[in-house]
Amino acid sequence: MLADLSGETVAAATAIADTHGIAALGVTVDITRPNEVNRLTEMVVAKFGRIDILINNAALTIAGGGARAAQYFAPFEEYPLDLWEEALHVNLTGAFLCCQAIGKVMVTQRSGVILNIASDVGNISPDHRIYEGAVNPHTGGPFNTPIAYATTKAGLINFTRYLATYWADKGIRVNALSPGGVFAAHDSRFVDALAARIPLARMANADEYKGAVLFLVSDASSYMTGANLIVDGGRTAW
Ligand SMILES: NC(=O)c1ccc[n+]([C@@H]2O[C@H](COP(=O)([O-])OP(=O)(O)OC[C@H]3O[C@@H](n4cnc5c(N)ncnc54)[C@H](O)[C@@H]3O)[C@@H](O)[C@H]2O)c1
């Protein structure tokens, strides 16, 4: 079940179903709205009868251009309150609502695995010098990691520990994955500055987290809960 604010999940689920010959559904959901999350949960149970895995992956990120993108990368002194609050809603309240609704099903089953996608910058502050002179390719304006993003990802890591201990006796494991930055259409000055702070000397490729995700949602990690697996090319080791 692929759930996202974007309607693209429907086509993505169809492609997965066709390619792999499995049941897959895409649904448009705003995870900050309790009614929509509850409806999603009911749909999954109606379709599949149970819920084994929840991956909280959605986050407020602003791709592309426009005024909102310019605001999203505003300096802290001018950071818009509405974007700060929106990040709290999507990145933390969204995970809260999904865990609450789907966790109830898992408690009844007395089994389940939850994976919260955090970030390397939930463990460390970014070195702000990596953004010096970096340009957002879409707006031509500044590019950085906004404070709301890093703060909510740090919050998600302790949210993970809390639920892991809270549900340990219910057969539910809860872990976090902290990925490092995935290379996309970034300013080369930023890429070079970031790579210089990563022992493996590069950003990640998009497919380099699937092994970690599979590990954390499967019985391969059966003795693991409340953990935060950092996969970041060594960035946080320096
Ligand atoms: N890409 C990276 O470099 C990187 C690095 C570290 C961590 N992460 C984390 O990995 C995860 C995926 O990142 P990505 O790069 O694929 O980001 P992305 O922006 O491509 O995907 C985020 C998704 O969240 C969805 N979303 C936003 N608000 C929502 C809401 N209210 N309800 C439902 N869905 C909503 C968006 O529609 C989007 O599809 C995120 O949690 C991100 O913080 C990404």
PDBQT file of the ligand as one rigid body, heavy atoms in Angstrom, charges set to zero:
ROOT
HETATM    1  N1  LIG A 301      16.575  12.541  -0.335  1.00  0.00    +0.000 N 
HETATM    2  C1  LIG A 301      17.494  12.674   0.624  1.00  0.00    +0.000 C 
HETATM    3  O1  LIG A 301      18.621  13.120   0.394  1.00  0.00    +0.000 OA
HETATM    4  C2  LIG A 301      17.164  12.250   2.040  1.00  0.00    +0.000 A 
HETATM    5  C3  LIG A 301      18.187  12.196   2.996  1.00  0.00    +0.000 A 
HETATM    6  C4  LIG A 301      17.884  11.821   4.296  1.00  0.00    +0.000 A 
HETATM    7  C5  LIG A 301      16.584  11.500   4.628  1.00  0.00    +0.000 A 
HETATM    8  N2  LIG A 301      15.602  11.563   3.684  1.00  0.00    +0.000 N 
HETATM    9  C6  LIG A 301      14.239  11.224   4.083  1.00  0.00    +0.000 C 
HETATM   10  O2  LIG A 301      13.772  10.165   3.271  1.00  0.00    +0.000 OA
HETATM   11  C7  LIG A 301      12.356  10.308   3.102  1.00  0.00    +0.000 C 
HETATM   12  C8  LIG A 301      12.042  10.340   1.629  1.00  0.00    +0.000 C 
HETATM   13  O3  LIG A 301      12.756  11.436   1.062  1.00  0.00    +0.000 OA
HETATM   14  P1  LIG A 301      12.641  11.821  -0.479  1.00  0.00    +0.000 P 
HETATM   15  O4  LIG A 301      13.903  12.430  -0.864  1.00  0.00    +0.000 OA
HETATM   16  O5  LIG A 301      12.091  10.662  -1.245  1.00  0.00    +0.000 OA
HETATM   17  O6  LIG A 301      11.569  12.982  -0.368  1.00  0.00    +0.000 OA
HETATM   18  P2  LIG A 301      10.387  13.364  -1.363  1.00  0.00    +0.000 P 
HETATM   19  O7  LIG A 301      10.116  14.822  -1.173  1.00  0.00    +0.000 OA
HETATM   20  O8  LIG A 301      10.666  12.858  -2.740  1.00  0.00    +0.000 OA
HETATM   21  O9  LIG A 301       9.184  12.527  -0.766  1.00  0.00    +0.000 OA
HETATM   22  C9  LIG A 301       8.465  12.973   0.341  1.00  0.00    +0.000 C 
HETATM   23  C10 LIG A 301       7.025  12.552   0.093  1.00  0.00    +0.000 C 
HETATM   24  O10 LIG A 301       6.244  12.948   1.232  1.00  0.00    +0.000 OA
HETATM   25  C11 LIG A 301       4.966  13.268   0.730  1.00  0.00    +0.000 C 
HETATM   26  N3  LIG A 301       4.220  14.087   1.665  1.00  0.00    +0.000 N 
HETATM   27  C12 LIG A 301       4.502  15.353   2.065  1.00  0.00    +0.000 A 
HETATM   28  N4  LIG A 301       3.549  15.780   2.907  1.00  0.00    +0.000 NA
HETATM   29  C13 LIG A 301       2.653  14.763   3.045  1.00  0.00    +0.000 A 
HETATM   30  C14 LIG A 301       1.425  14.622   3.764  1.00  0.00    +0.000 A 
HETATM   31  N5  LIG A 301       0.948  15.594   4.519  1.00  0.00    +0.000 N 
HETATM   32  N6  LIG A 301       0.759  13.447   3.653  1.00  0.00    +0.000 NA
HETATM   33  C15 LIG A 301       1.247  12.444   2.871  1.00  0.00    +0.000 A 
HETATM   34  N7  LIG A 301       2.391  12.531   2.172  1.00  0.00    +0.000 NA
HETATM   35  C16 LIG A 301       3.069  13.685   2.255  1.00  0.00    +0.000 A 
HETATM   36  C17 LIG A 301       5.256  14.031  -0.567  1.00  0.00    +0.000 C 
HETATM   37  O11 LIG A 301       4.131  14.068  -1.412  1.00  0.00    +0.000 OA
HETATM   38  C18 LIG A 301       6.415  13.234  -1.152  1.00  0.00    +0.000 C 
HETATM   39  O12 LIG A 301       5.979  12.236  -2.056  1.00  0.00    +0.000 OA
HETATM   40  C19 LIG A 301      11.960  11.588   3.835  1.00  0.00    +0.000 C 
HETATM   41  O13 LIG A 301      11.514  11.265   5.126  1.00  0.00    +0.000 OA
HETATM   42  C20 LIG A 301      13.250  12.355   3.898  1.00  0.00    +0.000 C 
HETATM   43  O14 LIG A 301      13.274  13.268   4.967  1.00  0.00    +0.000 OA
HETATM   44  C21 LIG A 301      15.857  11.927   2.391  1.00  0.00    +0.000 A 
ENDROOT
TORSDOF 0
